Amino acid sequence: MARSTLVGRANHLVMLEEVVTRAIDFQAPQLVTVVGNQGTGKTRLINELITKISASKETKCRVFHGAAEREAIAQQ
């Protein structure tokens, strides 16, 4: 599947890479929360980071990610 280039998120991607580097260098887990409106590219940003980490021969780490779901409101 061909993907377009990630646009306008270079600074965010660098910041996330620095968090991963810090986690590896200090052998300490790091937590990152990515928040934003629907459709703003949060998932794409994280997927780019994971792809970059996976392609690196030097970076060996586990990545856990999850998503919050809105609680269903019970109808009365």
N, C-alpha and C positions, 0 to 999 in steps of 0.2 A: 504494500500500500504506500503510495507516494504521499509524503506530507510536505506541506509548505514550511518555509523557514519561520521560526519563531520571531515575531516582530514586536519591538517595544518592551521586551521583558529582560533584556540583557543584564541590567542592574540587579533585578530580582534573582536571576539565575546565578549570578556571581555571589550574591549574598548567601544563597542557599548552599552553594559549593563551599563557601567559607565555613558555614556551620558544620558541614560534613567533615571538612579538614580538621576543624577544632575538635570534633568528636573523636576522630582517629588519633590526632596528636596527643590529646590529653586522656585518651581512653575513658571518656566520660560520655554517657548518652546525652543527646541534645533533643529538645522538643521544639518543633516548629508548627505553628498554626497558621494556615493560609485562609484568609477570609476575604470575601468579596461577593458582589452580586452575581446572580446566575448568569452564565455565559461570558464571564470576563476572562476566562483562560486559566483558572486555578488548576484544574486537572491537567491541562496541557503543560503548564509550567512544571508541575511535579513529574509528569511523565518524561519531559525533556531532561530533568535532573537525573532521574533513574536511568535513563538511556545513557547519559554521559558517564555516570558512575559505573554502570555495567560494562561499558566499552573500555574503561581505564584498567590497565594491567596493574597499576600501583594501588588503586583504591579497592580495598576489600572490606565490604561492610554489608550488613543486613538493613533493609529498608522496610519499615512497617508503616502502612498508611491506612486510614479509615475515613469514613464520611458519616456525618451526623444526619439523621433523618428527623423531619419535623414530626412531632407527636400528633397522632390523629386525635381530633376532638370528638368525644362521644356525643352522639345526637340524643336529645332527650325526647 
